[in-house]
Every structure is written in C-alpha cells, then in structure tokens.
Amino acid sequence: QVRIVESGGGLVQPGGSLRLSCTGSGIDLTHCDMGWYRQAPGKQRELVATQRDIGDIIYGDVVKGRFTMSRNNAKTTLYLQMNSLEFEDTAVYYCFAAMGPAVHWGQGTQVTVSS
C-alpha cells in the first residue's frame, strides 16, 4: 500500500522560513513525478511546485523566487524550502507522487503564517 507523508509544517512569523519534507512507502519515488500543492481555507488547491522524474521544476507564480523544491541525492525525499513567508502562504501543503496514471497524495501539513 502506498503512503505519502509530509512533515515540517508549523507556525511561523511573516518573513520567516520553513522546510517541508515528503517521503513515501510502498512506491519507488526515484522514478516518480513529484511536487507540492497547497489549499487555503475557502480556496481551490493550487500548484506550488512540480517536477517530472527528470526535468525542470515548475513553480506556481505566487511562490516563484521564494520557495525552492529539491530532492535528496537518493531521490527518496522531497523538500520544499519556503522563505520570505507571507500571510497568504497559510494553507495545508500536500505532497504528491505520480507514476503513470496513478497519483498518490499525502494527508497534508499545515503551514500558518501569523504574527
């Protein structure tokens, strides 16, 4: 059974930083397309960053220049470094891993930006 797990969310002040992590079990992440989406209360889920197995990373317009997505060398963990956080970044952040037509989502991790 595939399980995707996010971690690293929390409460941070505006201008602060957080790093999210995403790991998985029951699936070979080294050959998956992976990325992050987020969903704020009352809003649709929106793209944060995504990358094909091999390819450029695509960032959502609202996070360009502030967020950086990366993987560890073994490609078993996905990271999202979030800098210069703003109130509008408050959301549940979801990691996904896709292989072919199958897309697996984590349960999400809450990021709250508040003073």
C-alpha positions as a Markdown table, in Angstrom:
| # | Residue | x | y | z |
|---|---|---|---|---|
| 1 | Gln | 0.0 | 0.0 | 0.0 |
| 2 | Val | 1.3 | 3.4 | -1.0 |
| 3 | Arg | 1.7 | 6.0 | 1.7 |
| 4 | Ile | 2.9 | 9.6 | 1.2 |
| 5 | Val | 3.8 | 11.5 | 4.4 |
| 6 | Glu | 4.6 | 15.2 | 4.7 |
| 7 | Ser | 6.3 | 16.9 | 7.7 |
| 8 | Gly | 7.7 | 20.2 | 8.7 |
| 9 | Gly | 4.7 | 22.4 | 8.8 |
| 10 | Gly | 4.0 | 24.8 | 11.7 |
| 11 | Leu | 3.5 | 28.3 | 12.8 |
| 12 | Val | 5.9 | 31.0 | 11.5 |
| 13 | Gln | 6.0 | 34.8 | 11.5 |
| 14 | Pro | 5.8 | 36.7 | 8.3 |
| 15 | Gly | 9.2 | 36.9 | 6.7 |
| 16 | Gly | 10.2 | 33.6 | 8.3 |
| 17 | Ser | 11.2 | 30.2 | 6.8 |
| 18 | Leu | 10.1 | 26.6 | 7.0 |
| 19 | Arg | 11.2 | 23.5 | 5.2 |
| 20 | Leu | 8.7 | 20.8 | 4.4 |
| 21 | Ser | 9.7 | 17.2 | 3.7 |
| 22 | Cys | 7.9 | 14.4 | 1.9 |
| 23 | Thr | 8.7 | 10.7 | 2.0 |
| 24 | Gly | 6.8 | 7.6 | 0.8 |
| 25 | Ser | 6.5 | 3.9 | 1.3 |
| 26 | Gly | 5.1 | 1.3 | -0.9 |
| 27 | Ile | 6.3 | 3.2 | -4.0 |
| 28 | Asp | 9.6 | 3.8 | -5.7 |
| 29 | Leu | 9.9 | 7.6 | -5.5 |
| 30 | Thr | 13.1 | 7.6 | -7.6 |
| 31 | His | 11.0 | 7.3 | -10.8 |
| 32 | Cys | 8.0 | 9.4 | -9.8 |
| 33 | Asp | 6.9 | 12.8 | -10.8 |
| 34 | Met | 6.6 | 14.7 | -7.5 |
| 35 | Gly | 5.6 | 18.1 | -6.2 |
| 36 | Trp | 3.6 | 20.2 | -3.9 |
| 37 | Tyr | 0.2 | 21.8 | -3.9 |
| 38 | Arg | -1.5 | 23.8 | -1.3 |
| 39 | Gln | -5.0 | 24.7 | -0.3 |
| 40 | Ala | -6.1 | 27.6 | 1.8 |
| 41 | Pro | -9.5 | 27.8 | 3.6 |
| 42 | Gly | -12.2 | 28.6 | 1.1 |
| 43 | Lys | -9.8 | 28.4 | -1.9 |
| 44 | Gln | -9.1 | 25.8 | -4.6 |
| 45 | Arg | -6.0 | 23.7 | -4.4 |
| 46 | Glu | -3.1 | 25.5 | -6.2 |
| 47 | Leu | 0.2 | 24.5 | -7.6 |
| 48 | Val | 3.3 | 25.2 | -5.5 |
| 49 | Ala | 6.0 | 23.3 | -7.4 |
| 50 | Thr | 6.2 | 20.2 | -9.5 |
| 51 | Gln | 8.9 | 18.2 | -11.3 |
| 52 | Arg | 8.8 | 15.3 | -13.8 |
| 53 | Asp | 11.0 | 12.4 | -12.9 |
| 54 | Ile | 13.7 | 14.1 | -15.0 |
| 55 | Gly | 13.1 | 17.7 | -15.9 |
| 56 | Asp | 12.8 | 21.3 | -14.9 |
| 57 | Ile | 11.0 | 22.3 | -11.7 |
| 58 | Ile | 7.9 | 24.3 | -12.4 |
| 59 | Tyr | 6.8 | 26.8 | -9.7 |
| 60 | Gly | 3.5 | 28.4 | -9.1 |
| 61 | Asp | 3.6 | 32.2 | -9.8 |
| 62 | Val | 2.8 | 33.1 | -6.2 |
| 63 | Val | 5.9 | 31.3 | -4.8 |
| 64 | Lys | 8.5 | 32.0 | -7.5 |
| 65 | Gly | 11.7 | 33.4 | -6.1 |
| 66 | Arg | 10.7 | 32.5 | -2.5 |
| 67 | Phe | 10.2 | 28.7 | -2.5 |
| 68 | Thr | 12.7 | 26.1 | -3.7 |
| 69 | Met | 11.9 | 22.4 | -4.3 |
| 70 | Ser | 14.6 | 19.8 | -4.2 |
| 71 | Arg | 15.2 | 16.1 | -3.7 |
| 72 | Asn | 17.9 | 14.3 | -1.7 |
| 73 | Asn | 20.6 | 12.5 | -3.8 |
| 74 | Ala | 18.8 | 9.2 | -3.5 |
| 75 | Lys | 15.6 | 10.8 | -4.6 |
| 76 | Thr | 13.7 | 9.3 | -1.7 |
| 77 | Thr | 12.8 | 12.5 | 0.0 |
| 78 | Leu | 11.3 | 15.7 | -1.5 |
| 79 | Tyr | 11.8 | 19.0 | 0.2 |
| 80 | Leu | 10.2 | 22.4 | -0.1 |
| 81 | Gln | 12.2 | 25.3 | 1.3 |
| 82 | Met | 10.0 | 28.2 | 1.9 |
| 83 | Asn | 11.5 | 31.6 | 2.6 |
| 84 | Ser | 10.0 | 35.1 | 3.0 |
| 85 | Leu | 6.7 | 33.6 | 4.1 |
| 86 | Glu | 3.7 | 35.8 | 3.8 |
| 87 | Phe | 0.2 | 35.7 | 5.4 |
| 88 | Glu | -1.1 | 34.4 | 2.1 |
| 89 | Asp | 1.1 | 31.3 | 2.3 |
| 90 | Thr | -1.1 | 30.0 | 5.1 |
| 91 | Ala | -2.5 | 26.7 | 3.8 |
| 92 | Val | -2.4 | 23.0 | 4.0 |
| 93 | Tyr | 0.5 | 21.8 | 1.9 |
| 94 | Tyr | 0.1 | 18.5 | 0.1 |
| 95 | Cys | 2.8 | 16.4 | -1.5 |
| 96 | Phe | 2.1 | 14.1 | -4.4 |
| 97 | Ala | 3.9 | 11.3 | -6.2 |
| 98 | Ala | 2.8 | 10.2 | -9.6 |
| 99 | Met | 3.8 | 7.2 | -11.7 |
| 100 | Gly | 2.0 | 6.8 | -14.9 |
| 101 | Pro | -1.8 | 7.4 | -14.4 |
| 102 | Ala | -1.6 | 6.8 | -10.6 |
| 103 | Val | -1.3 | 9.8 | -8.4 |
| 104 | His | -0.8 | 9.4 | -4.6 |
| 105 | Trp | -1.3 | 12.2 | -2.2 |
| 106 | Gly | -0.3 | 12.7 | 1.4 |
| 107 | Gln | -2.6 | 13.9 | 4.2 |
| 108 | Gly | -1.1 | 17.4 | 4.2 |
| 109 | Thr | 0.8 | 19.5 | 6.6 |
| 110 | Gln | -0.5 | 22.8 | 8.0 |
| 111 | Val | 1.6 | 25.9 | 7.5 |
| 112 | Thr | 0.4 | 29.0 | 9.3 |
| 113 | Val | 2.0 | 32.4 | 8.8 |
| 114 | Ser | 0.9 | 34.7 | 11.6 |
| 115 | Ser | 2.4 | 37.5 | 13.7 |
